[in-house]
Amino acid sequence: MDPHKRPLLQNKSRIFENCYIYILPVALGKKRMSLFQTQITNGGGICVSKLSATKCNVTHIVLEDSVVKDSERCVRLLSSINVDTNTAVKIVGTQWISKCLKECVCLDTKEFELSVEKITDKVNTKSNSKPLNEDRDPGTVKNDVADFATCTVEDSPPKKLKPAVSEEDVCLQSSSKPRENSECNHLVIAELQKLANAFRSTGDQWRAYGYEKAISAIKAYGSEITSYEEAVSIPGVGSKIAAKVSEFLASGHLRKVDEICGSERSQVVELFTKVWGVGPATAQSWFQQGFRTLEDLKANPNLTKQQKIGLKHFDDIQDRMPRQEVEQIAAVVETAALSIEPKLNVELCGSYRRGRTTCGDVDILITKQDNIHTDILPCLLQQLKESGFVTDDLVNIEVSRNQKKYLGICRLPGENQKHRRLDIFVVPESEYATALMHYTGSALFNRSIRLVAAHKGMSLSEHCLLAGVVREGKEMLNDGYIVPTPTEKSIFGLLGIEYRPPEEREHRL
């Protein structure tokens, strides 16, 4: 048996039995403090609320790990609560609690323990053996004591070990970098994803984005997360989500998931938002009107044309297709397009180009030389509809400057073929590279590289790369000038960043 562990009693839930634990609340938010207290109590331990009242019974004093690392502050705080270094009280960081909960045993405190004598010596040596508070700003000591006095109502997040990653940094990193143990966190990721989906379906895009950003960061982390401290140190994971990771590590589930995702309203709204053309507001309105199932919706007289199509082909659209089927659909479109104009370039984009094994839809980019004046898209759609390949229109042809796009439903010929989402984009050759990058994605990668451009006094869109752009905040004050971008690589080069092939742009929220 590991010498640092002591055996459990018969019940694993009693891991803190005979432990009287006082948690110094400095640098701990209320939620995290409450979580620790709940887990200690559930583990058979006793949480001591006032050290002075029962000091003789305390077996452990717990400090936030960031406090433990600051020797001077640590000594001041321990002095303020009159800790006697001659007692058998163990002084440990919060990581001890996290590790105990993770391994379901009361671990020996040796590797987590703090020696007051050692850190006092360290502080005194650092200050040339002067008394601890001599020559110090009285306000500093006062603030530490004030921290202690008011910390039970403090709700500020703990100090991060690393700065949060910015969106701008995303495109500077490969999405396919080695992730040795990326699957080890899949259970907690699955729980966080439930919350992200629930918030998105109710229209709370900001919270959904926060969760999905944290999920992406955890996926990229590559090692098993074992504590709150480790979770909050990951760039992109905030203190609130780190607390939920800690809760899951301790209990195997999240109360928030039960609270939000378990309700009938949440489940119904999430289902309705999966119907093409239905947003959160519409889905919630339908719930309030009494609709509960997809069958109920079929009786709704107020469905739009697009919603009726989305409902009719719901199961097919939800089913992701293999790459082979994507290629077959693209081949049909390419054959029809080249029969209209042989000099067209037809290329698959989207998740297929990023290397995904399955795709939710088919994105096709058609590039025509600038001297070709044939209106390609109407002719192409007419041919595809006459052959029965395109079955439904979701969005008729939209024009954006020199580009045109179409969103619809298609189906390969033959028995047992499913209806699939099809997006076609027609662009001039002069806009090829920027359009290819945009329609390849991912959305997070696109947002990131556009931020890079903005910070360099440029502007990147699906149409072109502009230089010499002047901004006031986010508002462009001038149009700048177009910089030639014949290839995707040229865009990266002009922005001064390393080229990322499509398979390294699979950054997801």
N, C-alpha and C positions, 0 to 999 in steps of 0.2 A: 504493500500500500504506500502511496505517496506520503512521505513523512510530514508534508505541509498540510495534509488533510486529516481531520479526525472523523471516525466513522459516524454515519447517521444513526439516529435512533430508528425505531420501526417505521415511523412516519416521516417521509421526506419533507412534509410541510412544516416540520418542527426544527428547521435548520438553525434558528436563532434561539432555541430554548436555553434558558439560564443566562441569556445575554441581556444586560441592562444598558441600552445604548442612548447616548446623548449626541444629537447632531447639532453642531454649531451652524446656525443658519446663514452666516455671512457668505455672500456670493451665490446663494441658492435661491432660485425663484420659488414662489409659493407652490406651484404645481409640482415641481421636482421634489421639494421638501415633503409634500404630501404623499407623493408616490413612494419615496423611501420609507416613510413612516408606516404606510399601509403594508408594504411588502415585509417589513420587519415584524409587524404585528401578526400578519398572516403566517409568518414563519415561526411563530411561537415566542418571539422576543418581546421585550418591554421597551417602549420608547419613553425616555425620561424627558419631561418637558422643561423642568427647571433644575439646573445642575446644583444650585446651592441648597435646594430642599432635600435632595436625596443623594448627595455626592458620595456617601459611603457605599452605596449600592451599585454605582456605575461601574460597568466592566469595560466599556468602550466609549471613547469620544471620537466622533467622526467629523473631519473637516473636508471642505470642497478641495479637490486636487489642485486647483490653481492657487489656493491659499497655502497649501502644503509646500508648493514650489517657491514661494516667496518667504524666505527664512525670517526676515525682519518682521514682516507683517504677522507671520505665524506666531512668533514669540510674543509680540504685543497682544495679540488676541488671547493667547493662552494665559498670559499674565493677567489680563483683564477679568478672567474667570477663575483666577487663583488655582490653577492646576498644580497639584503637588507632585513633583517628579519622583518622589519616593514611594508613591503608591503603585499598586499593580494594575492601574488603569491603562488600557491599550489605546494609544492615539494613532488613528489610521486615516487614510484618505477615502473618499467616497468610492474609489475603485474597488476597495475591499468588499463593500456591500454588493456592488455590481457583479463581481467575480463569484461571490458566494451564491447569488441568485442564479447565475448562469450555470454553475456546476452542481447546484442543489446540495451543497455541503457547506458547513461552517469552516472555512479555510483558516489555517494557521495565519496569524497576523504578521508573521516575521517579515515577509517581503513587502508588506504594506505599511509596516509600523514606523512611526516617527519618534525619534529620540529627542526629547526636549533639551536634554543636556548637550547633545551634539550640535543642535542648531543654535543653541545659546552660545556655545563656544565659537561656532562659525561666525555668528553675528558680532560677537565681541572682538574676535580676531580681525574681522573686516574693518571694525571701527577703532582699531588700535587699543583694544581693551578698555574703552570708555564705557560708562554705564549705558544701557540700551537707549534711553531717551535723551541722553545728553547731546547738545548741539543739533537736535532735530527740531523741525518746525512743529510747534505745539499743535498746529492745526491738523497735522498728519495723524498724530496720536488721537486727537479728539475725534477725527473723522472715523478712525478704526473703531473706537468705542461706540460712536454713534451708529456705525454699521451694525455692531453687535446688538445695540439696544433696540434698533428699529427693524432688524432683519426679518422678523416674523411677519411683517406686512410688506416686505420688499418683493417686487415681482420683476426685477430686471433680469435679463438673460445672463447666464454665465459667460465668462470671457472665453472667446474662441481661441483654439490653439493655432489655427491657420486662418488667413483671410478667405472669405467666401469667393468662389470662382465667379468671374463676371461673364456675361453672355458673350462679350467680345472675345474671350479666350477660347471659346468652344471650337471655332474653326481653326485654331492654331494647334489643336490636338487631333490625333487620329482616333476615330471611333472604333477601330479594329485593333487597338493596341492589346497585347497579351493580358488576359485576365485569368490568372492561375486558379483562383478560387471564386470566380464571379457568381457561380451558382449556389455557393454556400449561404447566401443571404436571401435566397429566393422566397422563403416563407414570409419574412418581414416585408419584402418587396410586394408580395401578393396582397398583404393586408393594406399597405399604403396605397396600392393601386386601386383598391376598392374605394378608399376615401377620395382619391383623385377623380375617379369616375363619377362618384356620387355628387361631388361639388360641381363638376363640369355639367352634369345633367340638370342641375338646378340653376345653372347660369352664374355660379360663383367662379368665374374664370380665374380670378386672382389666386384664390386658395388652390384651385386645381393646378394652376401653373406652379405654385410653390411646392406642392407634393410631387409633381412630375419632374421638376428640376432636381429634387432630392433623390427621387428614384433613380434618375439617370446618374447622379453622382455615386450612389451606392453600388449600382451595377458596374461602374468603372473602377470602384475602389479595389476590387480584386482580392480582398482578404475577409475572413469571417469577422464580423463585428461582434464584440463580446461585452461592451459596456456603453453607458451614456457618454463617458468621456471620449471614447474612441469615435462614436457616431458624430458628436458635435465637432470633432476635429476635422471631419471630412469637408472640404470646400463644397459649398452648395447645400449642406444640411444645417438647418437652423436649430436653435435650442428647443423649440416646441416639437419639431418632428423628431429630434434626437431623443426627447423624453418619451415619445411614443415608441421609438425603437427599443428603448430601455424597458418600457412597460411590456412590450411583446417578448423580450428576452426573459423577463421574469415570470410572465404568466402564460405565454403562448397565445395570447389574443389581445385585441384592442377593444376597450369599452366603447370607444368612439365608433368603431365599425358596427358594433351591436346597436348603438344608439341611432346612427344615421342610416346605415345600409339595411338594417333589419326591418325598417318600417315599410308598410305597404306603399305609401306615397313615393318613397325613394325608389323602390323597385319598379313601380309602374312608370314613373317619370323617366328613369334610365332606359327602360324598354322603348318608350315612345320616341325618345330622342335618337334612337337608332334608325328610325324610319327616315329615308332620304327626304330632305326638305322640311324637317321638323326641328325647331330649336327649343331651348329650355322653357321659354315663356309659353309657347304653344302647348308643349307637353303638360305643363302644370295647369294650364287652362282646361285642357281635356280632362285631367284628373278631377278638377273641381266640378266639371260638368257631369261626372259620374262614369266616365269611360275607364275601364280597367284592363282590357285585353285588346290584342290586335283585331280580334273578331268584332269587338265592340266598335272599333274605329271604322270598320267597313260600313257601319250603319250611320256614320256621321255625314250629314248632307253638306257640310261646309269644307270638306277636304279640297285642297287645290289640286290641279292637274298633276303637279309633281309629287304631291303626297300620295295620291292614288296610285301612281306608278311605283313609288317607293314601297307602298304597302303591298301591291300586287306581286312584286319581285323581292319581297323582304328576305326570305330564306336564301335565295340565290345570291343576293348582294352581300349578305352577312358572311357567306362562305368564302373563305380566301381561296384563290386559285393557284395551282402550281406554275412554275416558270414556263413549262412546256405549253400550257394553254395560253399564256400571255403571248408567247412567240407565234402561236397559230393565229391568234386574233390580229397581231401586228402584220402578219404575212398577208392576210385578207385585205387590210387597209392599204398596205404598200402596193399590192398588185393593182388595186383600183386606182390609186393615186398616180402610179407610173403610166397607167393607160391614158390618163388625162394629160400628163406632162412628164416625159421621160427624164428630164433633167432635175427632178425633185430629189431631195435627200430625205429619207424617212428613217426615224431613229426612235427607239424605245427610251423612255425616261423614267422618272419616279422611282419607286422602291425596287423595280426590276433592275434598273441601272445601278442602284446602290448595292445590288447583290442579294436582296432578300430571297429566301427560299420560296415564300408564298407572297402573293400580292392581293390587295383589296380591290384594285382597279387597274386599268391599262392606260398609261399616259404615252401618247405618241406625238412627237415633234416633227413637223414637216417644214423643211427649209426650201425656199425657192430663191433662185437668183434674182437680183434686184431688177434685171431687165425683162423678167417674165411678168406680163401684165394680166395673164389669165386669172380669173377669180376662182381659185382652186377649191376652196372649202364647199361652196354651194354645189358645185359639180360633183364633188366627191360624195357628199351626203346623199344626193339624189341617186347616185349609182348604188350606194350601199343600202339604201332603203328599198330600192326596186328589187334588189337581190334577196331581200328579207334579212339581211345581216344586222342592220340597225333597226330595232323594233320600237324604240320609244325615245322621244326628245325630253330631256330634263331642262336644259337651258339652250335656247336657240342661239344661233351664231352671235357672239359678242365681239365688238370691235374695240380695240385699244390701240390707238395710233396706227402703226403699221402692222399690228398683229391681230389675228382672229382666233377665237377658240369656240369649241363646241363640247357640250356635256350631254351624254346620252346613255342608252342601254343597247347592248349588242348581244348576239347569240350565234355561235358557230353552227354551221349546217350539220345535220345528223341527229340521231336519236339520243335522248338523255343528256343533251347539252344544256348548260345553265345560262341564264341571263347574267351578263356581266357589265359593270360600269366601264364606260369608254370616254376618255377625254382626248380631243384632238386639238393641237395648236399649230397654226400656220404662221411662220415668221419670215421676214426677209433675210437674205444672207448676211447683210450688214449687222444684224442683231443676233446672229446664230449663237455665239459663245455665251453671251449673257443670258439668252433665253434657255440654252441648254443647261446652264448652271441652275437657273431658277426652277425649271421644271424637273430637275433631277432631285433637288432638295438635299437633305431634309429641311423642314420648316425651321428647326432650331439652327441648323448650319447656315441657312440663308439669312436669318436674323442676325447671326453673329458676324458674318462676313460683311454685311451692310453696315454694322456698327464700326467695324474696322475702317471701312471706306469713309464713313462720316468723320471719324476721329483724325483722318488724314486729309481733311478738307476736300473730300470727294463724295460722290453719290452713286451708288450701284443699284440698278433695277434690272428687270427682265429685258429692258430695251437697250440699255447702254451703260457705260461707265463715264461719269462726268468728273472732270477735274476743275480746280479753281473755284470751288463752291464756297460761298460765304454764308454762314448761319448765325442766327441769333436764337440761342437755345436749339430747339429742333426745327425751327422755321428756316427754310432756304430763302436768302435775300436776293440771290441771282441764279441764273441758269447754269453758270459754268460753261465748260466746253467739252465736247465729246472726245474721248481718247480711244483710238482704234484698239479693238480687242479681237483679233482673228481667232484665238483659241482660248479655252478655259485656262490653260497654263499662263497665258499672257495676262489674264486678270489677276491671278495670284502674284505674278511678278510685279505688276504695276502697284499692287498693294504692299509689296515688300514682305510677303509671307510665303512659307513653304507650300508647295503644291500638294494637294490632297486628291488622290484619285477618287472616283465615285464611291467605291466600297469603303472608303475611310470617312465618308460624310453621313454615316448612318447614326447621327446624333439624334436622340429622341428625347422629348420632354418627359 
